[in-house]
Amino acid sequence: MLILVWFVVCIIFAFVQLILGDSGHALELFALLSAIALFLISKIKYKIK
């Protein structure tokens, strides 16, 4: 499961870096998208159990 989380976070980071680059809002968008992704992964994990 940790590998899945790491993979998703890396994809989100690459996407945000590609779109926003060195913008001041890149870190905020990365944090927001990461939180949403982790929430969804958590929901899926507990739904399967």
Stockholm file with secondary structure:
# STOCKHOLM 1.0

chainA/1-49         MLILVWFVVCIIFAFVQLILGDSGHALELFALLSAIALFLISKIKYKIK
#=GR chainA/1-49 SS CHHHHHHHHHHHHHHHHHHHTTCTTHHHHHHHHHHHHHHHHHHHHHHHC
#=GC SS_cons        CHHHHHHHHHHHHHHHHHHHTTCTTHHHHHHHHHHHHHHHHHHHHHHHC
//
